[in-house]
Amino acid sequence: MNWFKGKIYCTNCGKKYNFKNDHNQHIYICSGSKNYGIAFCNSKTIKEKEILDIIRRHCLIHKKSYENVYNLIEKINISLEGNIEVIYLDGKKSLVNESVIIY
């Protein structure tokens, strides 16, 4: 199931990420990179389970229900460096990069 259709954006090129089922592993790929090549955008792919883990942790910390994941999310930004920013409908954010995790 494509949980985050239309909600994941590349901060490098501004394009949306597309869902792909790669050997039963759900991943998201920048459509700019996919359609125009890495010379246009060399963003990283992201596994759906990584996004779900970030959201699950946020829900645990903020005592929210995790059942309806799609309805919690406003937007997800993924940077060229692999930083992930999840923006929730209630205005809260989760930011994850190599050295910092903020829920």
Backbone atoms as SQL, in Angstrom:
CREATE TABLE atoms (id INTEGER PRIMARY KEY, chain TEXT, resi INTEGER, resn TEXT, atom TEXT, x REAL, y REAL, z REAL);
INSERT INTO atoms VALUES
  (1, 'A', 1, 'MET', 'N', 0.841, -1.180, 0.000),
  (2, 'A', 1, 'MET', 'CA', 0.000, 0.000, 0.000),
  (3, 'A', 1, 'MET', 'C', 0.891, 1.251, 0.000),
  (4, 'A', 2, 'ASN', 'N', 0.533, 2.222, -0.776),
  (5, 'A', 2, 'ASN', 'CA', 1.286, 3.460, -0.889),
  (6, 'A', 2, 'ASN', 'C', 0.788, 4.460, 0.162),
  (7, 'A', 3, 'TRP', 'N', 1.361, 4.382, 1.373),
  (8, 'A', 3, 'TRP', 'CA', 0.908, 5.186, 2.510),
  (9, 'A', 3, 'TRP', 'C', 1.089, 6.688, 2.290),
  (10, 'A', 4, 'PHE', 'N', 2.118, 7.088, 1.582),
  (11, 'A', 4, 'PHE', 'CA', 2.510, 8.496, 1.551),
  (12, 'A', 4, 'PHE', 'C', 2.419, 9.133, 0.161),
  (13, 'A', 5, 'LYS', 'N', 1.515, 8.649, -0.665),
  (14, 'A', 5, 'LYS', 'CA', 1.352, 9.171, -2.017),
  (15, 'A', 5, 'LYS', 'C', 1.087, 10.681, -1.976),
  (16, 'A', 6, 'GLY', 'N', 1.920, 11.420, -2.705),
  (17, 'A', 6, 'GLY', 'CA', 1.740, 12.863, -2.812),
  (18, 'A', 6, 'GLY', 'C', 2.191, 13.664, -1.604),
  (19, 'A', 7, 'LYS', 'N', 2.834, 13.002, -0.627),
  (20, 'A', 7, 'LYS', 'CA', 3.222, 13.698, 0.591),
  (21, 'A', 7, 'LYS', 'C', 4.730, 13.806, 0.792),
  (22, 'A', 8, 'ILE', 'N', 5.518, 13.123, -0.022),
  (23, 'A', 8, 'ILE', 'CA', 6.973, 13.144, 0.142),
  (24, 'A', 8, 'ILE', 'C', 7.588, 13.995, -0.960),
  (25, 'A', 9, 'TYR', 'N', 8.415, 14.957, -0.551),
  (26, 'A', 9, 'TYR', 'CA', 9.026, 15.898, -1.492),
  (27, 'A', 9, 'TYR', 'C', 10.543, 15.897, -1.363),
  (28, 'A', 10, 'CYS', 'N', 11.202, 16.128, -2.481),
  (29, 'A', 10, 'CYS', 'CA', 12.653, 16.269, -2.525),
  (30, 'A', 10, 'CYS', 'C', 12.987, 17.747, -2.328),
  (31, 'A', 11, 'THR', 'N', 13.811, 18.065, -1.328),
  (32, 'A', 11, 'THR', 'CA', 14.184, 19.460, -1.115),
  (33, 'A', 11, 'THR', 'C', 15.251, 19.916, -2.106),
  (34, 'A', 12, 'ASN', 'N', 15.861, 18.978, -2.819),
  (35, 'A', 12, 'ASN', 'CA', 16.879, 19.323, -3.806),
  (36, 'A', 12, 'ASN', 'C', 16.249, 19.859, -5.095),
  (37, 'A', 13, 'CYS', 'N', 15.288, 19.116, -5.652),
  (38, 'A', 13, 'CYS', 'CA', 14.711, 19.514, -6.943),
  (39, 'A', 13, 'CYS', 'C', 13.242, 19.934, -6.846),
  (40, 'A', 14, 'GLY', 'N', 12.604, 19.695, -5.713),
  (41, 'A', 14, 'GLY', 'CA', 11.216, 20.092, -5.517),
  (42, 'A', 14, 'GLY', 'C', 10.188, 19.102, -6.023),
  (43, 'A', 15, 'LYS', 'N', 10.635, 18.016, -6.622),
  (44, 'A', 15, 'LYS', 'CA', 9.715, 17.010, -7.154),
  (45, 'A', 15, 'LYS', 'C', 9.226, 16.082, -6.045),
  (46, 'A', 16, 'LYS', 'N', 8.114, 15.398, -6.317),
  (47, 'A', 16, 'LYS', 'CA', 7.574, 14.423, -5.369),
  (48, 'A', 16, 'LYS', 'C', 8.326, 13.104, -5.494),
  (49, 'A', 17, 'TYR', 'N', 8.281, 12.335, -4.425),
  (50, 'A', 17, 'TYR', 'CA', 8.826, 10.980, -4.433),
  (51, 'A', 17, 'TYR', 'C', 7.743, 10.015, -4.901),
  (52, 'A', 18, 'ASN', 'N', 8.152, 8.991, -5.644),
  (53, 'A', 18, 'ASN', 'CA', 7.250, 7.949, -6.132),
  (54, 'A', 18, 'ASN', 'C', 7.472, 6.661, -5.355),
  (55, 'A', 19, 'PHE', 'N', 6.397, 5.927, -5.169),
  (56, 'A', 19, 'PHE', 'CA', 6.428, 4.631, -4.496),
  (57, 'A', 19, 'PHE', 'C', 6.904, 3.556, -5.469),
  (58, 'A', 20, 'LYS', 'N', 7.680, 2.606, -4.947),
  (59, 'A', 20, 'LYS', 'CA', 8.108, 1.461, -5.749),
  (60, 'A', 20, 'LYS', 'C', 8.165, 0.237, -4.851),
  (61, 'A', 21, 'ASN', 'N', 7.604, -0.865, -5.341),
  (62, 'A', 21, 'ASN', 'CA', 7.693, -2.142, -4.643),
  (63, 'A', 21, 'ASN', 'C', 8.845, -2.904, -5.285),
  (64, 'A', 22, 'ASP', 'N', 9.979, -2.934, -4.608),
  (65, 'A', 22, 'ASP', 'CA', 11.194, -3.542, -5.130),
  (66, 'A', 22, 'ASP', 'C', 11.453, -4.849, -4.399),
  (67, 'A', 23, 'HIS', 'N', 11.005, -5.953, -4.990),
  (68, 'A', 23, 'HIS', 'CA', 11.161, -7.287, -4.384),
  (69, 'A', 23, 'HIS', 'C', 10.574, -7.316, -2.972),
  (70, 'A', 24, 'ASN', 'N', 9.331, -6.865, -2.841),
  (71, 'A', 24, 'ASN', 'CA', 8.589, -6.800, -1.576),
  (72, 'A', 24, 'ASN', 'C', 9.207, -5.860, -0.555),
  (73, 'A', 25, 'GLN', 'N', 10.066, -4.989, -0.994),
  (74, 'A', 25, 'GLN', 'CA', 10.589, -3.931, -0.137),
  (75, 'A', 25, 'GLN', 'C', 10.045, -2.618, -0.677),
  (76, 'A', 26, 'HIS', 'N', 9.267, -1.916, 0.131),
  (77, 'A', 26, 'HIS', 'CA', 8.639, -0.680, -0.306),
  (78, 'A', 26, 'HIS', 'C', 9.605, 0.478, -0.132),
  (79, 'A', 27, 'ILE', 'N', 9.862, 1.172, -1.247),
  (80, 'A', 27, 'ILE', 'CA', 10.785, 2.305, -1.215),
  (81, 'A', 27, 'ILE', 'C', 10.156, 3.497, -1.939),
  (82, 'A', 28, 'TYR', 'N', 10.724, 4.665, -1.685),
  (83, 'A', 28, 'TYR', 'CA', 10.299, 5.880, -2.370),
  (84, 'A', 28, 'TYR', 'C', 11.510, 6.469, -3.086),
  (85, 'A', 29, 'ILE', 'N', 11.289, 6.908, -4.336),
  (86, 'A', 29, 'ILE', 'CA', 12.341, 7.423, -5.211),
  (87, 'A', 29, 'ILE', 'C', 11.930, 8.807, -5.692),
  (88, 'A', 30, 'CYS', 'N', 12.877, 9.745, -5.709),
  (89, 'A', 30, 'CYS', 'CA', 12.606, 11.086, -6.218),
  (90, 'A', 30, 'CYS', 'C', 12.216, 10.994, -7.689),
  (91, 'A', 31, 'SER', 'N', 11.063, 11.582, -8.043),
  (92, 'A', 31, 'SER', 'CA', 10.616, 11.513, -9.445),
  (93, 'A', 31, 'SER', 'C', 11.522, 12.323, -10.366),
  (94, 'A', 32, 'GLY', 'N', 12.187, 13.350, -9.844),
  (95, 'A', 32, 'GLY', 'CA', 13.141, 14.107, -10.658),
  (96, 'A', 32, 'GLY', 'C', 14.311, 13.246, -11.072),
  (97, 'A', 33, 'SER', 'N', 14.827, 12.493, -10.122),
  (98, 'A', 33, 'SER', 'CA', 15.941, 11.588, -10.402),
  (99, 'A', 33, 'SER', 'C', 15.500, 10.453, -11.324),
  (100, 'A', 34, 'LYS', 'N', 14.330, 9.908, -11.046),
  (101, 'A', 34, 'LYS', 'CA', 13.823, 8.785, -11.833),
  (102, 'A', 34, 'LYS', 'C', 13.546, 9.197, -13.280),
  (103, 'A', 35, 'ASN', 'N', 12.938, 10.347, -13.480),
  (104, 'A', 35, 'ASN', 'CA', 12.522, 10.764, -14.822),
  (105, 'A', 35, 'ASN', 'C', 13.601, 11.478, -15.634),
  (106, 'A', 36, 'TYR', 'N', 14.495, 12.193, -14.947),
  (107, 'A', 36, 'TYR', 'CA', 15.479, 13.020, -15.659),
  (108, 'A', 36, 'TYR', 'C', 16.932, 12.614, -15.408),
  (109, 'A', 37, 'GLY', 'N', 17.145, 11.657, -14.536),
  (110, 'A', 37, 'GLY', 'CA', 18.489, 11.149, -14.281),
  (111, 'A', 37, 'GLY', 'C', 19.184, 11.837, -13.124),
  (112, 'A', 38, 'ILE', 'N', 20.304, 11.245, -12.710),
  (113, 'A', 38, 'ILE', 'CA', 21.017, 11.763, -11.536),
  (114, 'A', 38, 'ILE', 'C', 21.720, 13.089, -11.804),
  (115, 'A', 39, 'ALA', 'N', 21.896, 13.462, -13.070),
  (116, 'A', 39, 'ALA', 'CA', 22.456, 14.785, -13.367),
  (117, 'A', 39, 'ALA', 'C', 21.455, 15.874, -12.969),
  (118, 'A', 40, 'PHE', 'N', 20.162, 15.564, -13.033),
  (119, 'A', 40, 'PHE', 'CA', 19.119, 16.504, -12.635),
  (120, 'A', 40, 'PHE', 'C', 18.969, 16.526, -11.115),
  (121, 'A', 41, 'CYS', 'N', 18.934, 15.342, -10.506),
  (122, 'A', 41, 'CYS', 'CA', 18.783, 15.234, -9.043),
  (123, 'A', 41, 'CYS', 'C', 19.365, 13.905, -8.588),
  (124, 'A', 42, 'ASN', 'N', 20.267, 13.963, -7.647),
  (125, 'A', 42, 'ASN', 'CA', 20.866, 12.726, -7.144),
  (126, 'A', 42, 'ASN', 'C', 20.446, 12.442, -5.700),
  (127, 'A', 43, 'SER', 'N', 19.158, 12.656, -5.425),
  (128, 'A', 43, 'SER', 'CA', 18.593, 12.368, -4.108),
  (129, 'A', 43, 'SER', 'C', 18.670, 10.886, -3.798),
  (130, 'A', 44, 'LYS', 'N', 18.589, 10.593, -2.529),
  (131, 'A', 44, 'LYS', 'CA', 18.630, 9.212, -2.070),
  (132, 'A', 44, 'LYS', 'C', 17.227, 8.612, -2.062),
  (133, 'A', 45, 'THR', 'N', 17.153, 7.307, -2.251),
  (134, 'A', 45, 'THR', 'CA', 15.885, 6.615, -2.051),
  (135, 'A', 45, 'THR', 'C', 15.700, 6.416, -0.548),
  (136, 'A', 46, 'ILE', 'N', 14.476, 6.192, -0.151),
  (137, 'A', 46, 'ILE', 'CA', 14.206, 5.954, 1.265),
  (138, 'A', 46, 'ILE', 'C', 13.254, 4.774, 1.399),
  (139, 'A', 47, 'LYS', 'N', 13.509, 3.942, 2.380),
  (140, 'A', 47, 'LYS', 'CA', 12.650, 2.793, 2.635),
  (141, 'A', 47, 'LYS', 'C', 11.431, 3.246, 3.432),
  (142, 'A', 48, 'GLU', 'N', 10.288, 2.686, 3.054),
  (143, 'A', 48, 'GLU', 'CA', 9.057, 3.026, 3.754),
  (144, 'A', 48, 'GLU', 'C', 9.156, 2.696, 5.241),
  (145, 'A', 49, 'LYS', 'N', 9.837, 1.600, 5.574),
  (146, 'A', 49, 'LYS', 'CA', 9.934, 1.217, 6.984),
  (147, 'A', 49, 'LYS', 'C', 10.702, 2.265, 7.800),
  (148, 'A', 50, 'GLU', 'N', 11.636, 2.998, 7.187),
  (149, 'A', 50, 'GLU', 'CA', 12.334, 4.077, 7.891),
  (150, 'A', 50, 'GLU', 'C', 11.369, 5.203, 8.245),
  (151, 'A', 51, 'ILE', 'N', 10.516, 5.572, 7.292),
  (152, 'A', 51, 'ILE', 'CA', 9.533, 6.629, 7.543),
  (153, 'A', 51, 'ILE', 'C', 8.546, 6.187, 8.615),
  (154, 'A', 52, 'LEU', 'N', 8.062, 4.958, 8.507),
  (155, 'A', 52, 'LEU', 'CA', 7.110, 4.448, 9.483),
  (156, 'A', 52, 'LEU', 'C', 7.714, 4.388, 10.880),
  (157, 'A', 53, 'ASP', 'N', 8.996, 4.061, 10.975),
  (158, 'A', 53, 'ASP', 'CA', 9.666, 4.022, 12.275),
  (159, 'A', 53, 'ASP', 'C', 9.743, 5.417, 12.901),
  (160, 'A', 54, 'ILE', 'N', 10.047, 6.428, 12.106),
  (161, 'A', 54, 'ILE', 'CA', 10.093, 7.804, 12.601),
  (162, 'A', 54, 'ILE', 'C', 8.714, 8.208, 13.140),
  (163, 'A', 55, 'ILE', 'N', 7.682, 7.913, 12.386),
  (164, 'A', 55, 'ILE', 'CA', 6.320, 8.278, 12.782),
  (165, 'A', 55, 'ILE', 'C', 5.893, 7.496, 14.021),
  (166, 'A', 56, 'ARG', 'N', 6.235, 6.212, 14.084),
  (167, 'A', 56, 'ARG', 'CA', 5.887, 5.390, 15.248),
  (168, 'A', 56, 'ARG', 'C', 6.523, 5.956, 16.514),
  (169, 'A', 57, 'ARG', 'N', 7.789, 6.330, 16.434),
  (170, 'A', 57, 'ARG', 'CA', 8.471, 6.908, 17.599),
  (171, 'A', 57, 'ARG', 'C', 7.832, 8.233, 18.015),
  (172, 'A', 58, 'HIS', 'N', 7.497, 9.055, 17.039),
  (173, 'A', 58, 'HIS', 'CA', 6.836, 10.332, 17.321),
  (174, 'A', 58, 'HIS', 'C', 5.516, 10.081, 18.060),
  (175, 'A', 59, 'CYS', 'N', 4.747, 9.113, 17.585),
  (176, 'A', 59, 'CYS', 'CA', 3.462, 8.802, 18.211),
  (177, 'A', 59, 'CYS', 'C', 3.633, 8.300, 19.635),
  (178, 'A', 60, 'LEU', 'N', 4.644, 7.491, 19.875),
  (179, 'A', 60, 'LEU', 'CA', 4.904, 7.003, 21.234),
  (180, 'A', 60, 'LEU', 'C', 5.255, 8.155, 22.173),
  (181, 'A', 61, 'ILE', 'N', 6.130, 9.029, 21.730),
  (182, 'A', 61, 'ILE', 'CA', 6.561, 10.153, 22.561),
  (183, 'A', 61, 'ILE', 'C', 5.408, 11.110, 22.857),
  (184, 'A', 62, 'HIS', 'N', 4.580, 11.373, 21.867),
  (185, 'A', 62, 'HIS', 'CA', 3.491, 12.343, 22.009),
  (186, 'A', 62, 'HIS', 'C', 2.151, 11.705, 22.341),
  (187, 'A', 63, 'LYS', 'N', 2.176, 10.403, 22.648),
  (188, 'A', 63, 'LYS', 'CA', 0.987, 9.658, 23.052),
  (189, 'A', 63, 'LYS', 'C', -0.168, 9.805, 22.055),
  (190, 'A', 64, 'LYS', 'N', 0.162, 9.553, 20.791),
  (191, 'A', 64, 'LYS', 'CA', -0.836, 9.608, 19.720),
  (192, 'A', 64, 'LYS', 'C', -1.108, 8.199, 19.218),
  (193, 'A', 65, 'SER', 'N', -2.260, 8.041, 18.611),
  (194, 'A', 65, 'SER', 'CA', -2.606, 6.768, 17.996),
  (195, 'A', 65, 'SER', 'C', -1.791, 6.596, 16.711),
  (196, 'A', 66, 'TYR', 'N', -1.274, 5.405, 16.520),
  (197, 'A', 66, 'TYR', 'CA', -0.450, 5.096, 15.353),
  (198, 'A', 66, 'TYR', 'C', -1.260, 4.356, 14.286),
  (199, 'A', 67, 'GLU', 'N', -2.533, 4.104, 14.554),
  (200, 'A', 67, 'GLU', 'CA', -3.350, 3.269, 13.675),
  (201, 'A', 67, 'GLU', 'C', -3.573, 3.863, 12.287),
  (202, 'A', 68, 'ASN', 'N', -3.828, 5.155, 12.198),
  (203, 'A', 68, 'ASN', 'CA', -4.165, 5.775, 10.932),
  (204, 'A', 68, 'ASN', 'C', -3.026, 6.691, 10.489),
  (205, 'A', 69, 'VAL', 'N', -1.894, 6.107, 10.156),
  (206, 'A', 69, 'VAL', 'CA', -0.655, 6.820, 9.872),
  (207, 'A', 69, 'VAL', 'C', -0.826, 7.904, 8.802),
  (208, 'A', 70, 'TYR', 'N', -1.477, 7.582, 7.719),
  (209, 'A', 70, 'TYR', 'CA', -1.595, 8.515, 6.605),
  (210, 'A', 70, 'TYR', 'C', -2.271, 9.815, 7.033),
  (211, 'A', 71, 'ASN', 'N', -3.248, 9.740, 7.908),
  (212, 'A', 71, 'ASN', 'CA', -3.993, 10.920, 8.332),
  (213, 'A', 71, 'ASN', 'C', -3.239, 11.781, 9.343),
  (214, 'A', 72, 'LEU', 'N', -2.072, 11.369, 9.787),
  (215, 'A', 72, 'LEU', 'CA', -1.255, 12.167, 10.706),
  (216, 'A', 72, 'LEU', 'C', -0.326, 13.128, 9.972),
  (217, 'A', 73, 'ILE', 'N', -0.008, 12.823, 8.715),
  (218, 'A', 73, 'ILE', 'CA', 1.070, 13.484, 7.997),
  (219, 'A', 73, 'ILE', 'C', 0.556, 14.566, 7.050),
  (220, 'A', 74, 'GLU', 'N', 1.193, 15.732, 7.135),
  (221, 'A', 74, 'GLU', 'CA', 0.935, 16.790, 6.157),
  (222, 'A', 74, 'GLU', 'C', 1.913, 16.682, 4.997),
  (223, 'A', 75, 'LYS', 'N', 3.211, 16.552, 5.340),
  (224, 'A', 75, 'LYS', 'CA', 4.259, 16.561, 4.317),
  (225, 'A', 75, 'LYS', 'C', 5.524, 15.920, 4.880),
  (226, 'A', 76, 'ILE', 'N', 6.305, 15.315, 3.995),
  (227, 'A', 76, 'ILE', 'CA', 7.613, 14.763, 4.357),
  (228, 'A', 76, 'ILE', 'C', 8.627, 15.328, 3.378),
  (229, 'A', 77, 'ASN', 'N', 9.688, 15.946, 3.914),
  (230, 'A', 77, 'ASN', 'CA', 10.763, 16.499, 3.081),
  (231, 'A', 77, 'ASN', 'C', 12.003, 15.648, 3.243),
  (232, 'A', 78, 'ILE', 'N', 12.632, 15.319, 2.124),
  (233, 'A', 78, 'ILE', 'CA', 13.871, 14.548, 2.151),
  (234, 'A', 78, 'ILE', 'C', 14.930, 15.359, 1.422),
  (235, 'A', 79, 'SER', 'N', 16.039, 15.615, 2.112),
  (236, 'A', 79, 'SER', 'CA', 17.096, 16.433, 1.529),
  (237, 'A', 79, 'SER', 'C', 18.116, 15.577, 0.795),
  (238, 'A', 80, 'LEU', 'N', 18.952, 16.242, 0.046),
  (239, 'A', 80, 'LEU', 'CA', 20.021, 15.593, -0.711),
  (240, 'A', 80, 'LEU', 'C', 20.947, 14.798, 0.210),
  (241, 'A', 81, 'GLU', 'N', 21.147, 15.313, 1.422),
  (242, 'A', 81, 'GLU', 'CA', 22.030, 14.655, 2.384),
  (243, 'A', 81, 'GLU', 'C', 21.357, 13.476, 3.076),
  (244, 'A', 82, 'GLY', 'N', 20.067, 13.273, 2.829),
  (245, 'A', 82, 'GLY', 'CA', 19.351, 12.174, 3.465),
  (246, 'A', 82, 'GLY', 'C', 18.615, 12.573, 4.726),
  (247, 'A', 83, 'ASN', 'N', 18.564, 13.870, 5.041),
  (248, 'A', 83, 'ASN', 'CA', 17.798, 14.328, 6.194),
  (249, 'A', 83, 'ASN', 'C', 16.314, 14.129, 5.908),
  (250, 'A', 84, 'ILE', 'N', 15.578, 13.735, 6.938),
  (251, 'A', 84, 'ILE', 'CA', 14.146, 13.500, 6.791),
  (252, 'A', 84, 'ILE', 'C', 13.414, 14.412, 7.762),
  (253, 'A', 85, 'GLU', 'N', 12.481, 15.206, 7.232),
  (254, 'A', 85, 'GLU', 'CA', 11.640, 16.063, 8.057),
  (255, 'A', 85, 'GLU', 'C', 10.194, 15.659, 7.830),
  (256, 'A', 86, 'VAL', 'N', 9.546, 15.193, 8.907),
  (257, 'A', 86, 'VAL', 'CA', 8.138, 14.817, 8.829),
  (258, 'A', 86, 'VAL', 'C', 7.348, 15.937, 9.487),
  (259, 'A', 87, 'ILE', 'N', 6.399, 16.513, 8.747),
  (260, 'A', 87, 'ILE', 'CA', 5.548, 17.579, 9.268),
  (261, 'A', 87, 'ILE', 'C', 4.161, 16.989, 9.473),
  (262, 'A', 88, 'TYR', 'N', 3.676, 17.073, 10.705),
  (263, 'A', 88, 'TYR', 'CA', 2.395, 16.485, 11.063),
  (264, 'A', 88, 'TYR', 'C', 1.280, 17.518, 10.939),
  (265, 'A', 89, 'LEU', 'N', 0.055, 17.045, 10.812),
  (266, 'A', 89, 'LEU', 'CA', -1.099, 17.929, 10.659),
  (267, 'A', 89, 'LEU', 'C', -1.307, 18.842, 11.867),
  (268, 'A', 90, 'ASP', 'N', -0.845, 18.414, 13.044),
  (269, 'A', 90, 'ASP', 'CA', -1.003, 19.243, 14.249),
  (270, 'A', 90, 'ASP', 'C', 0.101, 20.290, 14.389),
  (271, 'A', 91, 'GLY', 'N', 1.001, 20.391, 13.392),
  (272, 'A', 91, 'GLY', 'CA', 2.062, 21.392, 13.414),
  (273, 'A', 91, 'GLY', 'C', 3.377, 20.905, 13.991),
  (274, 'A', 92, 'LYS', 'N', 3.392, 19.751, 14.625),
  (275, 'A', 92, 'LYS', 'CA', 4.635, 19.203, 15.171),
  (276, 'A', 92, 'LYS', 'C', 5.497, 18.653, 14.037),
  (277, 'A', 93, 'LYS', 'N', 6.796, 18.473, 14.329),
  (278, 'A', 93, 'LYS', 'CA', 7.731, 17.971, 13.323),
  (279, 'A', 93, 'LYS', 'C', 8.643, 16.921, 13.938),
  (280, 'A', 94, 'SER', 'N', 9.120, 16.021, 13.102),
  (281, 'A', 94, 'SER', 'CA', 10.205, 15.109, 13.437),
  (282, 'A', 94, 'SER', 'C', 11.315, 15.391, 12.449),
  (283, 'A', 95, 'LEU', 'N', 12.540, 15.516, 12.939),
  (284, 'A', 95, 'LEU', 'CA', 13.694, 15.741, 12.076),
  (285, 'A', 95, 'LEU', 'C', 14.730, 14.678, 12.380),
  (286, 'A', 96, 'VAL', 'N', 15.168, 14.000, 11.344),
  (287, 'A', 96, 'VAL', 'CA', 16.154, 12.930, 11.512),
  (288, 'A', 96, 'VAL', 'C', 17.273, 13.142, 10.504),
  (289, 'A', 97, 'ASN', 'N', 18.509, 13.181, 11.025),
  (290, 'A', 97, 'ASN', 'CA', 19.680, 13.160, 10.149),
  (291, 'A', 97, 'ASN', 'C', 20.719, 12.265, 10.795),
  (292, 'A', 98, 'GLU', 'N', 21.937, 12.265, 10.291),
  (293, 'A', 98, 'GLU', 'CA', 22.956, 11.349, 10.804),
  (294, 'A', 98, 'GLU', 'C', 23.307, 11.601, 12.259),
  (295, 'A', 99, 'SER', 'N', 23.205, 12.841, 12.715),
  (296, 'A', 99, 'SER', 'CA', 23.662, 13.137, 14.070),
  (297, 'A', 99, 'SER', 'C', 22.563, 13.579, 15.035),
  (298, 'A', 100, 'VAL', 'N', 21.371, 13.895, 14.536),
  (299, 'A', 100, 'VAL', 'CA', 20.328, 14.431, 15.395),
  (300, 'A', 100, 'VAL', 'C', 18.986, 13.777, 15.080),
  (301, 'A', 101, 'ILE', 'N', 18.249, 13.456, 16.135),
  (302, 'A', 101, 'ILE', 'CA', 16.881, 13.000, 15.999),
  (303, 'A', 101, 'ILE', 'C', 16.043, 13.882, 16.919),
  (304, 'A', 102, 'ILE', 'N', 15.111, 14.632, 16.347),
  (305, 'A', 102, 'ILE', 'CA', 14.241, 15.511, 17.121),
  (306, 'A', 102, 'ILE', 'C', 12.808, 15.106, 16.837),
  (307, 'A', 103, 'TYR', 'N', 12.065, 14.814, 17.893),
  (308, 'A', 103, 'TYR', 'CA', 10.650, 14.464, 17.741),
  (309, 'A', 103, 'TYR', 'C', 9.831, 15.564, 18.329);
